[in-house]
Amino acid sequence: MGEAIKLLELKGVSYSYPGKKRVISDLSLDLYEGEMIGIMGRNGYGKSTLIKLIDSLIIPDSGEISLLEKPIESDEDRYSSRRWIGISFQNPDSHFVSKTLREDILFGLGNFGFSRDEAEKRADRVLEEFGLKEFQERDPRELSGGEKERAVIATLIALSPRILIFDEVFSMLDGISREMVLKTILELKKRGDIGIILISHYAEDLVYSDRILVLDDGKISKEGSAYDILTDDRTLREHSLLPPCATRIALSLQRASIPFKRIPLRVEEFKECLDA
Amino acid sequence: MLKASGVSLLIDGKRILSDIDITLNMGESIALIGPNGSGKTTLMNILSGLLKPTEGSVELDGKDVYLKKNESFVRGSISYVFQDPERLLFSSSVRKEAEFSIKDIKKFEREKRIDKWMERLSLDRSILSEHPLSLSGGEKRKVALLSILVRESPYIFFDEPIASLDPISRESFISLISALSSYGKCVLIITHSSESASFMDRVFALQGGECVFDGKTRDAFSSNSPLDALTFLMPPICRISKSLGLGDCFDKRELIDSLKRRKDGKR
């Protein structure tokens, strides 16, 4: 097997809106295929601007963005780059434009120049893959929270993107839907050809990330493995963030002299981590 | 007192809510919980008089909330914070936004309220002259909350108000909400976070449009509760204590004590 391709690279990227202070400041990050990175930070750290930069909706004031190991330089590069990037926004309803889910999937494919035949084939494939066949003639806005998110993922995957960005997608989901969506995302990661960026304020959503970046004031303030970042209570609090619930409880217990073999990140692993 | 009796809602023959009875009292904070699609937002719309049920009644201090003649009384008594409150921002400055719903009160009192709520929401006064839409997502949400909280209505309803706030803002917002009830307000909050729900006085749980629990929060999250089967609705601390075979522990202190007791017992 060859070396993993670097799907996305930001090198020293800065951006400020006209007449305002810098929102993104000398930011560098990379994402490889098969990798899932988590991004977190306090409200106002520059998340929306960062997504716009990655999706070439705005152009950096300085620095360089490369996609699939090629720098994005011209307007043509910018337009074609979007073909490879799928973004799932916090409010799934903002994705839907058609009356039925199937039409919605076809709409995206048509926009990117796929023939009707090819589009129909791809729609069939993703509806099957994400267990959405029974919903294909339904209005996607009427699906449940978890189904909606899977519908969004299906519309994105139909385009065979190489990078998927999930922007706070878990915040409106109940526990069961959350598990369902997370499982779908982990399966996408396993495919190996996609790089995933999960953006969330909530540590619970990021426990499966390969790396986590903590952003503050448009810069990377801390970077490390999910375990190192999410068990670092002090650093997280400095950024208005908190460790996962299970981790916070374990850290309190540890301070009360209850020994742990390892600090858990999830409720489900609490028992095995306790040194009873 | 806001009282709903025998409330049912049918849409196209489909039962969305079934025979719901709920009474909201002043000085009480209530978490309205349940899976996606269980009817939480629909019930909140009905309680606030925005949606009329197919069957049943809703009365605010004995007055029918759906009667035209009671409309201004109901509007003045209940504040409703929607899921995406920032969508309702329309003024050209944060100050105008905050003043909009309290234009009729004296300037001095108005300023006092704005100051008070800005401080409680950790908003800096420097943003008062900014355009609301130029703020970050989290700030926009706080400004939208500010414009509603300054009304100081006796009943305040929140539909997932904390989803896009960072955890520390969320923590302080949840303590703010539970504090509102100690100031005598009645707070009803829809939340998917069982941790946030555990800070409220009372839990009202819906599943498939039916009430499956209404009672004290501690009872809601105990192992005898009907909610125990809906594991994902349980706060993490309760799930952990259960997985360790320690019975019902509701906070860290209780968990620590139980673990220590068990260890001492083993010696």
Boltz contact constraints between the chains, C-beta under 6 A:
constraints:
  - contact:
      token1: [A, 42]
      token2: [B, 166]
      max_distance: 6.0
  - contact:
      token1: [A, 43]
      token2: [B, 136]
      max_distance: 6.0
  - contact:
      token1: [A, 43]
      token2: [B, 138]
      max_distance: 6.0
  - contact:
      token1: [A, 43]
      token2: [B, 166]
      max_distance: 6.0
  - contact:
      token1: [A, 44]
      token2: [B, 136]
      max_distance: 6.0
  - contact:
      token1: [A, 44]
      token2: [B, 138]
      max_distance: 6.0
  - contact:
      token1: [A, 144]
      token2: [B, 36]
      max_distance: 6.0
  - contact:
      token1: [A, 144]
      token2: [B, 37]
      max_distance: 6.0
  - contact:
      token1: [A, 145]
      token2: [B, 36]
      max_distance: 6.0
  - contact:
      token1: [A, 171]
      token2: [B, 163]
      max_distance: 6.0
  - contact:
      token1: [A, 172]
      token2: [B, 163]
      max_distance: 6.0
  - contact:
      token1: [A, 174]
      token2: [B, 35]
      max_distance: 6.0
  - contact:
      token1: [A, 174]
      token2: [B, 36]
      max_distance: 6.0
  - contact:
      token1: [A, 174]
      token2: [B, 192]
      max_distance: 6.0
  - contact:
      token1: [A, 175]
      token2: [B, 232]
      max_distance: 6.0
  - contact:
      token1: [A, 176]
      token2: [B, 232]
      max_distance: 6.0
  - contact:
      token1: [A, 177]
      token2: [B, 36]
      max_distance: 6.0
  - contact:
      token1: [A, 201]
      token2: [B, 166]
      max_distance: 6.0
  - contact:
      token1: [A, 201]
      token2: [B, 167]
      max_distance: 6.0
  - contact:
      token1: [A, 240]
      token2: [B, 166]
      max_distance: 6.0
  - contact:
      token1: [A, 240]
      token2: [B, 168]
      max_distance: 6.0
  - contact:
      token1: [A, 241]
      token2: [B, 167]
      max_distance: 6.0
  - contact:
      token1: [A, 242]
      token2: [B, 167]
      max_distance: 6.0
  - contact:
      token1: [A, 245]
      token2: [B, 236]
      max_distance: 6.0
  - contact:
      token1: [A, 246]
      token2: [B, 236]
      max_distance: 6.0
  - contact:
      token1: [A, 252]
      token2: [B, 252]
      max_distance: 6.0
  - contact:
      token1: [A, 253]
      token2: [B, 256]
      max_distance: 6.0
  - contact:
      token1: [A, 256]
      token2: [B, 256]
      max_distance: 6.0
  - contact:
      token1: [A, 258]
      token2: [B, 259]
      max_distance: 6.0
  - contact:
      token1: [A, 267]
      token2: [B, 236]
      max_distance: 6.0
  - contact:
      token1: [A, 267]
      token2: [B, 239]
      max_distance: 6.0
  - contact:
      token1: [A, 267]
      token2: [B, 240]
      max_distance: 6.0
  - contact:
      token1: [A, 270]
      token2: [B, 240]
      max_distance: 6.0
  - contact:
      token1: [A, 271]
      token2: [B, 243]
      max_distance: 6.0
  - contact:
      token1: [A, 271]
      token2: [B, 244]
      max_distance: 6.0
